Every structure is written in structure tokens, then in C-alpha cells.
Amino acid sequence: MDRDRPIGVFDSGVGGLSILRALRAELPGEDFVYFSDAGHAPYGEKGEHFVSRRSLEIAVDLLEQHRIKALVVACNTATAAAVHLLRSHHGHLPVVGVEPALKPGAALTKTGRVGVLATRGTLSSAKFQTLLTSLRHQADFVLVPCDGLAAAIEAGDEARVRELCRRYTVEVCCFGTGPGEIDTLVLGCTHYPFAEATFRELLGPAVQLVETGQPVARQTRRLLEARNLLNPHGRGGVQWRTTGAPESLQAAAARWLGLVERPAAGSGDDDLKLAA
């Protein structure tokens, strides 16, 4: 039955595990395939054409190899570059993208000022600029591109992560709950929630941190319900695919999700001829 098929989730690396975490909490009966394109990461510092091509190739691979029933693009950069192409090429497939949580941030702020941390690729994308323009009258957004932060989180380099979190929050500047201060910070990359404890330590409890996992999970549920594709009797399992080092994905899944299944290794080549 179609409802027994897994949901595909992909990212350039391990950042999408924050989205997978929220999906598994919202949809405990569903099975998933997580595809990490770590052999070509980070997407946020590559061109839009490259990211679009990779996204289309990965979608085809997941459809052919795993017969996925829905696709979650668990990467802000890939969503901005390719979600419209994925929906156009695969009209039968529910496709859910992610975007920096500007709308929730605007709804939460009391001071009217919201900081946004994201990759350079996300902040410069036409999709993000359209979203930003639509919300300009709701809040004042302070944007900071965070070069290197996703890669440091991916590598598990805690010292480098702390250094970069400190640098970029200083660039946002003036956090607090008083007039003119920034009381809400949007973590605009799927990697960044895994540095939440560091951000919280740097900013204190008064600043609200906003990420996108739960809204994405709820939207995925809505689309599956609308197509009668919910699987209440699945085992909640995850299959793993990667174009990078399987050990890195395995370690990240164990560290952040408590999952230790061994990922399938890939060749790392552009043709996506990966182990089944």
C-alpha cells in the first residue's frame, strides 16, 4: 500500500537531522529514509545551479530506490534553490520545504526586532528575499550570514562552534527585551538547532530562539492526511544514505537522535550510484 512507503528526507549533511527529529516526534508511525549529501556539502556556500541539480538527482534516487511517498527538503538552501523545481518535476509527490522561521519570529517578538542567522546562500536567494519583503512591515529583521558555522556543527568541533556562535551573535548585536533591542533570534539553518545550548548560554533566557522543525513536521502531517497517506502502523524506522563518510552520519545520528543504525555508504560520485 502507498501509505506503507517511507518518507524521504534529505540535506547536504547532518543539519536535516533536526527536521527528522521533529518529524519522528510528530509522525511516530512513519518510516523514513534520510539522505545526507555530505560528499557535496556545504550547500550554503555553493551556487544555486549546483544545488538545484543535486536536489533533482537525489529526489529521483529516493523515488527509484525507496519508492518514497513524500519528500521533505530538510535544507534551507536546497529549498530556496529547488523546491519549485521538485514540485514541477514530481507533481504526484507531496514536497515539503523549509525556510527560516521569519513568520513565527515576527509573531513572537515584543520589541519588533528579530535577528536572523542563516547561510549566505539562503539569505541571498530570491525565495528568502520574497519572504523578507512580505514581512517587512511586521518586524525589523537583522540578517547575518554565518559562514563556516554549519560546517563546524557538522564536524562536531565544539570549540569552533562556540567561537562562531559568539562572533555572529555579536554581529546581530543588542539583544534584550528593552525598546530597540532584539528579543527573538531565528536559527535559519537546519544545523543551527544543534548549537541551541551554546546560543542559549550566550544570550540568556530572555531571548526567544526560533527554528523550523515543528512547523515542517506539522505541514508534512497535513499533506499526508489530505492524500490519505498516513501510516499509523509503521515501525518508525530510519534507513540511512550518504555520499560522505558513513561513520560521520552514524555518529551524528547517535549524538542527536539516539539512533545508531549504520548508514549505507555511497561512492560520492555525481551519478548517485549508492549502496542500497
Backbone as JSON, one array per atom type, in Angstrom:
{
  "sequence": "MDRDRPIGVFDSGVGGLSILRALRAELPGEDFVYFSDAGHAPYGEKGEHFVSRRSLEIAVDLLEQHRIKALVVACNTATAAAVHLLRSHHGHLPVVGVEPALKPGAALTKTGRVGVLATRGTLSSAKFQTLLTSLRHQADFVLVPCDGLAAAIEAGDEARVRELCRRYTVEVCCFGTGPGEIDTLVLGCTHYPFAEATFRELLGPAVQLVETGQPVARQTRRLLEARNLLNPHGRGGVQWRTTGAPESLQAAAARWLGLVERPAAGSGDDDLKLAA",
  "N": [[0.84, -1.2, 0.0], [0.38, 2.31, -0.64], [0.53, 3.94, 1.62], [2.27, 2.61, 3.27], [4.78, 3.13, 2.41], [8.03, 4.75, 2.73], [8.96, 8.06, 3.97], [10.92, 10.4, 2.33], [13.8, 12.22, 3.31], [16.03, 14.82, 2.9], [19.27, 16.38, 3.08], [22.16, 18.52, 2.85], [23.93, 17.51, 4.62], [24.28, 16.75, 8.01], [22.58, 18.51, 9.24], [19.88, 18.38, 8.64], [18.97, 16.47, 10.32], [17.8, 17.68, 12.5], [15.32, 18.36, 11.53], [14.37, 15.81, 10.91], [14.22, 14.78, 13.49], [12.05, 16.26, 14.54], [10.06, 15.4, 12.78], [9.86, 12.65, 13.37], [8.89, 12.8, 15.94], [6.39, 13.98, 15.54], [5.2, 12.21, 13.76], [5.09, 9.32, 14.61], [4.47, 6.8, 13.62], [5.49, 6.59, 11.1], [7.84, 5.55, 8.57], [11.19, 6.38, 7.55], [13.55, 7.62, 5.11], [16.69, 8.84, 5.31], [18.73, 11.03, 3.63], [21.93, 12.03, 3.33], [23.86, 14.34, 1.75], [26.63, 14.6, 2.11], [29.02, 14.39, 0.81], [29.08, 16.47, -0.92], [28.8, 18.77, 0.47], [29.34, 22.06, 2.0], [26.01, 23.04, 1.09], [25.21, 25.67, 1.37], [27.25, 27.36, 0.64], [27.61, 27.07, -2.01], [26.76, 27.37, -5.55], [23.49, 28.25, -6.91], [22.67, 26.77, -9.16], [24.14, 24.38, -8.95], [23.12, 23.34, -6.54], [20.44, 22.99, -7.2], [20.6, 21.04, -9.19], [21.68, 18.86, -7.76], [19.62, 18.43, -5.94], [17.46, 17.6, -7.56], [18.52, 15.22, -8.59], [18.84, 13.67, -6.29], [16.18, 13.41, -5.45], [15.13, 11.81, -7.53], [16.66, 9.51, -7.13], [15.77, 8.7, -4.56], [13.11, 8.15, -5.11], [13.32, 6.08, -7.0], [14.9, 4.12, -5.71], [13.73, 3.76, -3.19], [11.03, 4.21, -3.31], [9.6, 6.42, -2.22], [6.91, 8.14, -0.51], [6.54, 10.75, 0.05], [8.41, 13.81, 0.13], [10.75, 15.52, 2.06], [12.46, 18.43, 2.05], [15.04, 19.03, 3.77], [16.62, 21.33, 4.16], [17.52, 24.64, 4.11], [18.85, 26.04, 2.04], [18.65, 24.31, -0.2], [15.89, 24.21, -0.4], [15.29, 26.88, -1.09], [16.57, 27.03, -3.57], [15.54, 24.92, -5.1], [12.96, 23.84, -4.49], [10.68, 24.54, -5.95], [11.26, 23.46, -8.43], [11.37, 20.74, -7.84], [8.69, 20.26, -7.16], [7.51, 20.81, -9.6], [8.66, 18.88, -11.32], [7.88, 16.52, -10.11], [4.98, 16.15, -9.76], [3.12, 14.46, -8.58], [4.03, 13.93, -6.09], [4.01, 14.68, -2.68], [5.74, 17.48, -1.55], [7.71, 18.98, 0.83], [9.19, 21.89, 1.92], [11.73, 23.78, 3.69], [12.09, 26.88, 5.43], [13.69, 29.8, 6.73], [12.41, 30.72, 9.93], [10.86, 33.23, 9.77], [8.22, 34.22, 9.86], [7.05, 33.0, 12.26], [8.91, 34.2, 14.0], [8.37, 36.95, 13.7], [5.82, 36.96, 14.75], [6.28, 36.35, 17.4], [7.98, 38.29, 18.54], [8.3, 40.97, 20.86], [9.51, 43.39, 20.94], [9.71, 44.11, 18.34], [11.95, 43.64, 16.83], [14.0, 41.35, 15.17], [16.51, 38.94, 15.05], [18.29, 37.19, 12.5], [19.96, 34.33, 11.71], [21.67, 32.67, 9.21], [22.71, 30.7, 6.33], [24.87, 32.07, 3.8], [23.98, 31.49, 1.23], [21.24, 31.0, 1.59], [20.29, 33.52, 2.55], [20.77, 35.17, 0.37], [19.1, 34.25, -1.58], [16.4, 34.34, -3.97], [13.93, 33.41, -3.1], [14.07, 33.69, -0.3], [14.35, 36.48, -0.12], [11.91, 37.31, -1.13], [10.18, 36.35, 0.85], [11.14, 37.85, 3.02], [10.56, 40.49, 2.18], [7.77, 40.39, 2.21], [7.24, 40.51, 4.88], [8.21, 42.8, 5.96], [6.84, 44.93, 7.16], [6.0, 43.9, 9.49], [8.03, 43.36, 11.29], [11.38, 44.33, 12.24], [14.07, 43.02, 10.68], [17.23, 41.7, 11.34], [19.87, 40.63, 9.54], [22.32, 38.09, 9.38], [24.88, 36.51, 7.72], [26.25, 33.3, 8.23], [29.01, 32.17, 7.75], [30.73, 29.12, 7.69], [29.65, 28.08, 10.08], [27.71, 25.99, 9.89], [29.34, 23.98, 8.84], [31.15, 23.62, 10.95], [29.46, 22.65, 12.97], [28.66, 20.32, 11.71], [31.08, 18.95, 11.71], [31.39, 18.49, 14.37], [32.97, 20.13, 15.94], [33.35, 21.53, 18.74], [34.62, 23.71, 19.99], [35.12, 25.46, 17.85], [32.49, 25.86, 17.01], [31.43, 27.25, 19.21], [33.0, 29.56, 19.12], [32.22, 30.68, 16.64], [29.45, 31.01, 17.02], [29.48, 32.94, 19.03], [30.75, 35.05, 17.63], [28.88, 35.63, 15.57], [26.51, 36.24, 16.91], [27.34, 38.54, 18.19], [27.6, 40.17, 15.95], [24.92, 40.42, 15.22], [23.94, 41.85, 17.43], [22.93, 43.84, 20.29], [20.97, 42.42, 21.96], [18.04, 41.81, 23.89], [15.24, 42.78, 25.96], [14.33, 45.31, 25.94], [13.25, 48.54, 24.59], [13.95, 48.81, 21.14], [15.74, 46.73, 21.21], [16.84, 43.38, 20.29], [14.78, 40.72, 20.67], [14.26, 38.22, 19.78], [15.56, 35.43, 18.11], [16.09, 33.96, 15.05], [16.95, 30.8, 14.05], [18.2, 30.09, 11.24], [19.08, 27.92, 9.71], [19.15, 24.44, 9.21], [21.11, 23.11, 10.6], [21.67, 24.7, 12.83], [19.96, 24.44, 15.17], [21.24, 22.43, 16.61], [23.2, 23.71, 17.94], [21.92, 25.0, 19.9], [22.11, 25.05, 22.71], [24.5, 26.41, 23.1], [23.92, 28.91, 21.96], [21.9, 29.64, 23.75], [23.32, 29.84, 26.13], [24.97, 32.01, 25.53], [23.15, 34.09, 25.08], [21.21, 34.15, 27.06], [18.15, 33.58, 29.01], [16.06, 35.29, 28.26], [15.9, 35.9, 25.57], [14.2, 34.77, 22.74], [14.47, 31.75, 20.96], [14.06, 30.56, 17.71], [13.18, 27.93, 15.55], [12.68, 25.66, 12.71], [11.71, 23.03, 12.74], [9.31, 21.89, 13.96], [7.08, 23.26, 12.64], [7.52, 22.29, 9.99], [7.17, 19.55, 10.34], [4.47, 19.47, 11.11], [3.24, 20.44, 8.76], [3.93, 18.41, 7.0], [2.45, 16.3, 8.07], [-0.15, 17.31, 7.56], [-0.25, 17.29, 4.72], [0.03, 14.54, 4.18], [-2.24, 13.53, 5.45], [-4.23, 14.75, 3.87], [-3.99, 13.32, 1.52], [-4.57, 10.8, 2.26], [-2.43, 9.23, 3.21], [-1.22, 8.68, 5.6], [0.53, 6.59, 7.86], [-0.29, 4.75, 10.37], [0.66, 2.46, 11.49], [3.32, 1.89, 11.11], [6.81, 1.12, 11.8], [8.38, 3.15, 12.64], [10.97, 3.4, 11.72], [14.3, 4.21, 10.44], [16.04, 4.49, 7.44], [19.35, 4.88, 6.19], [21.25, 6.97, 4.1], [24.18, 8.09, 2.45], [26.5, 10.28, 0.81], [28.87, 10.82, 1.84], [31.14, 10.17, 4.54], [30.19, 7.26, 6.14], [30.56, 6.86, 8.87], [30.54, 9.39, 10.02], [27.89, 10.31, 9.71], [26.62, 8.32, 11.16], [27.65, 8.81, 13.73], [26.58, 11.36, 14.22], [23.82, 10.83, 14.14], [23.61, 9.16, 16.32], [24.44, 10.89, 18.36], [22.63, 13.07, 18.34], [20.04, 12.08, 17.88], [19.87, 9.7, 19.16], [20.05, 7.4, 17.71], [21.53, 4.58, 16.22], [21.82, 3.03, 13.97], [23.63, 1.7, 11.21], [24.68, 3.8, 8.6], [24.22, 3.54, 5.02], [26.94, 3.36, 2.83], [28.18, 5.52, 0.2], [29.28, 6.08, -3.19], [30.0, 8.67, -3.56], [30.04, 9.91, -5.99], [28.76, 11.93, -8.71], [26.73, 10.57, -9.99], [25.17, 9.34, -8.16], [25.23, 6.62, -7.54], [24.68, 4.71, -5.2], [25.13, 2.57, -2.33], [22.59, 0.17, -1.74]],
  "CA": [[0.0, 0.0, 0.0], [1.15, 3.55, -0.7], [0.75, 4.53, 2.94], [3.35, 1.89, 3.93], [6.06, 3.55, 1.87], [8.7, 5.71, 3.61], [9.09, 9.48, 3.65], [12.3, 10.78, 2.08], [14.27, 13.46, 3.92], [17.43, 15.0, 2.5], [20.01, 17.6, 3.41], [23.55, 18.45, 2.41], [24.73, 16.85, 5.63], [23.58, 16.27, 9.2], [21.68, 19.52, 9.77], [18.5, 17.94, 8.46], [18.56, 15.6, 11.43], [16.9, 18.45, 13.37], [14.0, 18.21, 10.93], [13.99, 14.41, 11.11], [13.84, 14.65, 14.9], [10.7, 16.78, 14.69], [9.16, 14.53, 12.0], [9.64, 11.4, 14.1], [8.05, 13.1, 17.1], [5.05, 14.28, 15.05], [4.68, 11.09, 12.97], [5.81, 8.15, 15.14], [4.15, 5.6, 12.87], [6.05, 6.63, 9.75], [9.22, 5.16, 8.3], [11.9, 7.44, 6.85], [14.87, 7.45, 4.52], [17.44, 10.09, 5.43], [19.81, 11.1, 2.64], [22.91, 13.08, 3.6], [24.74, 14.56, 0.6], [27.81, 15.19, 2.75], [30.13, 14.42, -0.13], [28.99, 17.7, -1.71], [28.46, 19.85, 1.4], [28.02, 22.58, 2.37], [25.22, 23.66, 0.01], [25.03, 27.11, 1.58], [28.35, 28.12, 0.06], [27.71, 26.69, -3.42], [25.84, 28.11, -6.4], [22.11, 27.78, -6.99], [22.57, 25.74, -10.2], [24.67, 23.14, -8.39], [22.2, 22.83, -5.52], [19.23, 22.54, -7.9], [20.89, 19.77, -9.86], [21.8, 17.81, -6.75], [18.3, 18.17, -5.35], [16.68, 16.81, -8.51], [19.11, 13.89, -8.68], [18.55, 12.96, -5.05], [14.76, 13.06, -5.47], [14.98, 10.67, -8.43], [17.25, 8.35, -6.46], [14.89, 8.26, -3.48], [11.91, 7.57, -5.72], [13.65, 4.82, -7.66], [15.47, 3.13, -4.8], [12.96, 3.57, -1.96], [9.6, 4.42, -3.59], [9.1, 7.31, -1.17], [5.56, 8.66, -0.72], [6.62, 12.2, 0.26], [9.79, 14.28, 0.2], [11.0, 16.7, 2.88], [13.74, 19.06, 1.73], [15.41, 19.48, 5.12], [17.75, 22.24, 3.96], [17.04, 25.95, 3.67], [19.46, 26.41, 0.76], [18.05, 23.48, -1.24], [14.5, 24.66, -0.56], [15.29, 28.14, -1.84], [17.05, 26.83, -4.94], [14.99, 23.81, -5.9], [11.68, 23.24, -4.13], [9.73, 24.76, -7.04], [11.61, 22.5, -9.48], [10.95, 19.42, -7.37], [7.23, 20.18, -7.28], [7.19, 20.79, -11.02], [9.11, 17.61, -11.91], [7.25, 15.39, -9.44], [3.7, 16.71, -9.35], [2.36, 13.49, -7.8], [4.7, 13.71, -4.82], [4.0, 15.78, -1.7], [7.07, 18.0, -1.29], [7.7, 19.98, 1.9], [10.46, 22.57, 2.07], [11.93, 24.55, 4.92], [12.55, 28.24, 5.25], [13.89, 30.42, 8.04], [11.11, 30.95, 10.58], [10.62, 34.65, 9.91], [6.83, 34.45, 10.26], [6.93, 32.79, 13.71], [9.71, 35.2, 14.7], [7.63, 38.21, 13.71], [4.66, 36.8, 15.63], [6.71, 36.22, 18.79], [8.73, 39.42, 19.06], [7.59, 42.04, 21.57], [10.21, 44.64, 20.67], [9.62, 44.39, 16.91], [13.24, 43.42, 16.2], [14.28, 39.92, 15.09], [17.76, 38.55, 14.42], [18.2, 36.01, 11.64], [21.22, 33.7, 11.36], [21.45, 31.69, 8.13], [23.84, 30.63, 5.41], [24.91, 33.13, 2.79], [23.15, 31.06, 0.11], [19.83, 31.21, 1.94], [19.98, 34.95, 2.66], [20.86, 35.82, -0.94], [18.18, 33.61, -2.53], [15.19, 35.09, -4.33], [12.83, 32.94, -2.25], [14.18, 34.33, 1.0], [14.11, 37.91, -0.27], [10.46, 37.48, -1.27], [9.62, 36.17, 2.19], [11.54, 39.0, 3.83], [9.79, 41.65, 1.73], [6.37, 40.23, 2.62], [7.12, 40.67, 6.33], [8.96, 44.0, 6.4], [6.01, 45.82, 7.98], [5.66, 43.21, 10.74], [9.18, 43.39, 12.2], [12.67, 44.74, 11.7], [14.91, 41.82, 10.68], [18.67, 41.91, 11.24], [20.35, 39.41, 8.89], [23.75, 37.83, 9.47], [25.32, 35.24, 7.12], [27.12, 32.62, 9.19], [29.95, 31.31, 7.04], [31.5, 28.16, 8.47], [29.0, 27.54, 11.28], [27.14, 24.68, 9.57], [30.44, 23.03, 8.7], [31.7, 23.34, 12.28], [28.5, 21.78, 13.64], [28.76, 19.05, 11.01], [32.32, 18.29, 12.12], [31.39, 18.28, 15.81], [34.06, 20.92, 16.51], [32.64, 22.34, 19.74], [35.32, 24.97, 20.22], [34.86, 26.3, 16.69], [31.07, 26.22, 17.05], [31.24, 28.3, 20.21], [33.65, 30.76, 18.61], [31.4, 31.26, 15.58], [28.19, 31.47, 17.61], [29.77, 34.21, 19.71], [31.03, 36.06, 16.61], [27.71, 36.03, 14.79], [25.55, 36.92, 17.79], [27.87, 39.91, 18.37], [27.26, 40.91, 14.74], [23.49, 40.78, 15.31], [24.04, 42.96, 18.39], [21.86, 44.5, 21.05], [19.89, 41.54, 22.4], [17.39, 42.17, 25.14], [13.79, 42.95, 25.89], [14.01, 46.74, 26.01], [12.94, 49.19, 23.3], [15.0, 48.8, 20.15], [16.6, 45.56, 21.33], [16.41, 42.17, 19.6], [14.34, 39.75, 21.68], [13.96, 36.95, 19.11], [16.6, 35.03, 17.17], [15.71, 32.87, 14.16], [18.03, 29.9, 13.65], [17.73, 29.92, 9.87], [19.72, 26.79, 9.03], [18.76, 23.24, 9.95], [22.21, 22.73, 11.51], [21.85, 25.58, 13.98], [19.35, 23.98, 16.43], [22.16, 21.58, 17.37], [24.03, 24.61, 18.74], [20.98, 25.79, 20.69], [22.61, 25.23, 24.08], [25.52, 27.45, 23.05], [23.21, 30.18, 21.78], [21.19, 29.97, 24.99], [24.32, 30.28, 27.11], [25.47, 33.33, 25.13], [22.1, 35.11, 25.02], [20.38, 34.16, 28.25], [16.8, 33.03, 28.85], [15.05, 36.26, 27.83], [15.83, 35.93, 24.1], [13.5, 33.61, 22.2], [15.1, 31.09, 19.83], [13.01, 30.01, 16.84], [13.65, 27.1, 14.44], [11.6, 25.3, 11.81], [11.38, 21.61, 12.73], [7.91, 21.58, 14.26], [6.19, 23.65, 11.53], [7.71, 21.39, 8.86], [6.54, 18.27, 10.69], [3.0, 19.62, 11.06], [2.85, 20.55, 7.37], [4.05, 17.07, 6.42], [1.26, 15.56, 8.51], [-1.33, 17.81, 6.84], [-0.22, 16.81, 3.34], [-0.22, 13.1, 4.18], [-3.66, 13.35, 5.78], [-5.05, 15.17, 2.73], [-3.89, 12.29, 0.48], [-4.82, 9.5, 2.9], [-1.15, 8.52, 3.17], [-0.66, 8.47, 6.94], [0.78, 5.2, 8.21], [-0.3, 4.67, 11.83], [1.13, 1.16, 11.96], [4.72, 1.69, 10.77], [7.67, 0.83, 12.93], [9.14, 4.34, 12.98], [12.37, 3.15, 11.41], [15.03, 5.12, 9.56], [17.12, 4.0, 6.59], [20.34, 5.93, 6.08], [22.03, 7.06, 2.87], [25.12, 9.22, 2.48], [27.59, 10.35, -0.16], [30.07, 11.11, 2.6], [31.64, 9.1, 5.4], [29.1, 6.7, 6.94], [30.82, 6.99, 10.31], [30.16, 10.74, 10.46], [26.44, 10.34, 9.84], [26.29, 7.42, 12.26], [27.96, 9.49, 14.99], [25.62, 12.46, 14.4], [22.52, 10.24, 14.46], [23.68, 8.68, 17.7], [24.6, 12.02, 19.28], [21.5, 13.99, 18.37], [18.76, 11.4, 17.83], [19.92, 8.45, 19.9], [19.93, 6.3, 16.75], [22.87, 4.09, 15.94], [21.87, 2.16, 12.8], [24.75, 2.05, 10.34], [24.28, 4.33, 7.3], [24.78, 2.92, 3.82], [27.97, 4.2, 2.2], [27.99, 5.81, -1.2], [30.51, 6.32, -3.94], [30.32, 10.08, -3.55], [30.04, 10.42, -7.35], [27.59, 12.69, -9.08], [25.65, 9.75, -10.52], [24.4, 8.84, -7.02], [25.18, 5.17, -7.5], [24.98, 4.43, -3.79], [24.74, 1.25, -1.84], [21.16, 0.07, -1.41]],
  "C": [[0.87, 1.24, 0.0], [1.46, 4.1, 0.68], [1.88, 3.82, 3.7], [4.72, 2.34, 3.46], [6.7, 4.62, 2.76], [8.62, 7.15, 3.1], [10.58, 9.77, 3.44], [12.62, 12.12, 2.71], [15.72, 13.65, 3.46], [17.96, 16.37, 2.89], [21.42, 17.43, 2.87], [24.42, 17.72, 3.42], [23.86, 16.4, 6.79], [22.6, 17.29, 9.77], [20.23, 19.11, 9.7], [18.04, 16.96, 9.52], [17.67, 16.35, 12.42], [15.47, 18.39, 12.85], [13.49, 16.78, 11.11], [13.55, 14.16, 12.55], [12.4, 15.11, 15.12], [9.69, 15.9, 13.94], [8.85, 13.24, 12.77], [8.77, 11.62, 15.34], [6.6, 13.32, 16.68], [4.4, 13.06, 14.4], [5.37, 9.79, 13.41], [5.54, 6.86, 14.38], [4.77, 5.53, 11.49], [7.49, 6.1, 9.72], [9.87, 6.22, 7.41], [13.15, 6.91, 6.17], [15.56, 8.8, 4.62], [18.64, 10.05, 4.51], [20.69, 12.31, 2.96], [23.86, 13.19, 2.41], [26.05, 15.19, 1.06], [29.02, 15.24, 1.82], [30.16, 15.67, -0.97], [28.61, 18.9, -0.83], [29.64, 20.83, 1.52], [27.31, 23.24, 1.19], [25.21, 25.18, 0.13], [26.13, 27.96, 1.0], [28.62, 27.72, -1.38], [26.65, 27.44, -4.23], [24.47, 27.45, -6.52], [21.96, 26.67, -8.04], [23.04, 24.39, -9.68], [23.66, 22.53, -7.42], [20.92, 22.31, -6.18], [19.46, 21.18, -8.55], [20.98, 18.63, -8.87], [20.44, 17.44, -6.18], [17.45, 17.3, -6.26], [17.21, 15.38, -8.61], [18.79, 13.06, -7.43], [17.09, 12.53, -5.01], [14.51, 11.84, -6.36], [15.51, 9.4, -7.77], [16.33, 7.81, -5.37], [13.61, 7.63, -4.02], [12.21, 6.19, -6.31], [14.1, 3.74, -6.68], [14.58, 2.81, -3.61], [11.46, 3.79, -2.14], [8.96, 5.3, -2.51], [7.72, 7.85, -1.53], [5.5, 10.16, -0.52], [8.1, 12.56, 0.4], [9.86, 15.53, 1.06], [12.39, 17.2, 2.55], [14.22, 19.74, 3.01], [16.63, 20.39, 5.09], [17.21, 23.55, 3.42], [17.58, 26.3, 2.29], [18.85, 25.62, -0.38], [16.59, 23.86, -1.46], [14.45, 25.91, -1.42], [15.64, 27.93, -3.3], [16.17, 25.91, -5.75], [13.6, 23.34, -5.55], [10.64, 23.41, -5.24], [10.01, 23.79, -8.19], [11.17, 21.1, -9.09], [9.44, 19.24, -7.51], [6.79, 20.12, -8.74], [7.51, 19.45, -11.66], [8.36, 16.41, -11.34], [5.89, 15.83, -8.86], [2.87, 15.77, -8.48], [2.87, 13.38, -6.37], [4.52, 14.9, -3.88], [5.43, 16.2, -1.37], [6.97, 19.12, -0.26], [9.1, 20.58, 1.99], [10.57, 23.24, 3.43], [12.37, 25.96, 4.55], [12.79, 28.83, 6.63], [12.58, 30.92, 8.63], [10.86, 32.42, 10.83], [9.19, 34.94, 10.38], [6.63, 34.17, 11.74], [7.73, 33.81, 14.51], [8.99, 36.53, 14.8], [6.43, 38.14, 14.65], [5.06, 36.8, 17.11], [7.32, 37.49, 19.37], [7.83, 40.45, 19.75], [8.23, 43.39, 21.28], [10.14, 45.03, 19.19], [10.93, 44.2, 16.16], [13.64, 41.95, 16.33], [15.63, 39.7, 14.42], [17.57, 37.29, 13.6], [19.62, 35.54, 11.31], [20.94, 32.63, 10.31], [22.69, 31.63, 7.27], [23.75, 31.77, 4.4], [24.0, 32.77, 1.61], [21.68, 31.28, 0.37], [19.48, 32.7, 1.91], [19.99, 35.66, 1.31], [19.85, 35.27, -1.95], [16.96, 34.48, -2.79], [14.03, 34.7, -3.44], [12.88, 33.61, -0.88], [13.86, 35.82, 0.91], [12.62, 38.21, -0.44], [9.77, 37.36, 0.07], [9.91, 37.38, 3.06], [10.72, 40.24, 3.47], [8.35, 41.6, 2.2], [6.16, 40.53, 4.1], [7.75, 41.95, 6.86], [8.15, 44.91, 7.32], [5.64, 45.17, 9.32], [6.79, 43.24, 11.77], [10.39, 43.92, 11.47], [13.62, 43.54, 11.82], [16.38, 42.21, 10.47], [19.3, 40.61, 10.75], [21.86, 39.29, 9.02], [24.06, 36.5, 8.8], [26.39, 34.6, 7.99], [28.05, 31.64, 8.48], [30.69, 30.4, 8.01], [30.78, 27.52, 9.63], [28.4, 26.16, 11.01], [28.23, 23.62, 9.47], [31.03, 22.65, 10.05], [30.78, 22.42, 13.08], [28.56, 20.39, 13.04], [29.97, 18.26, 11.5], [32.35, 17.97, 13.62], [32.51, 19.02, 16.53], [33.47, 21.93, 17.5], [33.3, 23.69, 19.98], [35.07, 25.95, 19.08], [33.39, 26.75, 16.65], [30.84, 27.35, 18.02], [31.83, 29.63, 19.73], [32.77, 31.45, 17.57], [30.05, 31.75, 16.11], [28.38, 32.81, 18.3], [29.97, 35.33, 18.69], [29.75, 36.55, 15.95], [26.62, 36.64, 15.67], [26.02, 38.33, 18.11], [27.52, 40.75, 17.15], [25.78, 41.3, 14.72], [23.33, 41.97, 16.26], [22.75, 43.28, 19.13], [20.68, 43.58, 21.37], [19.33, 42.01, 23.73], [15.91, 42.37, 24.93], [13.37, 44.41, 25.96], [13.71, 47.31, 24.63], [14.15, 49.2, 22.38], [15.92, 47.6, 20.22], [15.99, 44.36, 20.61], [16.06, 41.12, 20.64], [14.06, 38.36, 21.11], [15.06, 36.66, 18.1], [16.13, 33.82, 16.38], [16.96, 32.08, 13.78], [17.68, 29.4, 12.25], [18.46, 28.88, 9.06], [19.41, 25.56, 9.87], [19.87, 22.73, 10.87], [22.12, 23.46, 12.85], [21.13, 25.14, 15.25], [20.26, 23.07, 17.25], [23.2, 22.39, 18.14], [23.15, 25.44, 19.69], [21.5, 26.05, 22.11], [23.67, 26.33, 24.13], [24.88, 28.82, 22.87], [22.52, 30.6, 23.08], [22.16, 30.47, 26.05], [24.8, 31.69, 26.8], [24.42, 34.42, 25.3], [21.24, 35.2, 26.27], [18.95, 33.74, 27.96], [15.78, 34.0, 28.28], [14.87, 36.29, 26.32], [15.19, 34.64, 23.61], [14.25, 33.06, 20.99], [14.03, 30.36, 19.02], [13.66, 29.18, 15.74], [12.44, 26.47, 13.76], [11.12, 23.86, 11.87], [9.91, 21.31, 12.94], [6.95, 22.04, 13.17], [6.31, 22.74, 10.32], [7.02, 20.06, 9.13], [5.02, 18.37, 10.62], [2.5, 19.73, 9.62], [2.93, 19.19, 6.66], [2.85, 16.22, 6.81], [0.02, 16.01, 7.72], [-1.39, 17.28, 5.41], [-0.5, 15.31, 3.26], [-1.69, 12.81, 4.5], [-4.55, 13.67, 4.58], [-5.06, 14.11, 1.62], [-4.1, 10.88, 1.03], [-3.56, 8.64, 2.87], [-0.53, 8.31, 4.54], [-0.55, 6.98, 7.22], [0.83, 5.07, 9.73], [0.34, 3.41, 12.38], [2.59, 0.87, 11.59], [5.56, 1.48, 12.01], [8.52, 2.03, 13.35], [10.62, 4.21, 12.72], [12.97, 4.2, 10.49], [16.06, 4.32, 8.76], [18.05, 5.17, 6.31], [21.07, 5.83, 4.75], [22.98, 8.24, 2.98], [26.11, 9.12, 1.34], [28.9, 10.68, 0.52], [30.52, 9.91, 3.41], [30.49, 8.55, 6.25], [29.3, 6.9, 8.44], [30.39, 8.35, 10.84], [28.65, 10.84, 10.66], [25.99, 9.46, 11.0], [26.52, 8.12, 13.6], [26.97, 10.61, 15.27], [24.25, 11.92, 14.78], [22.5, 9.72, 15.89], [23.69, 9.84, 18.69], [23.31, 12.82, 19.44], [20.13, 13.32, 18.36], [18.73, 10.12, 18.65], [19.77, 7.23, 19.02], [21.32, 5.87, 16.33], [22.92, 3.13, 14.76], [22.97, 2.63, 11.87], [24.25, 2.59, 9.01], [24.9, 3.53, 6.16], [25.77, 3.87, 3.19], [27.63, 4.44, 0.75], [29.31, 6.05, -1.88], [30.96, 7.75, -3.86], [30.32, 10.69, -4.94], [28.73, 11.11, -7.67], [26.44, 11.81, -9.56], [24.79, 9.13, -9.42], [24.25, 7.34, -7.03], [25.63, 4.71, -6.11], [24.59, 3.02, -3.43], [23.27, 1.26, -1.45], [20.99, -0.1, 0.09]]
}
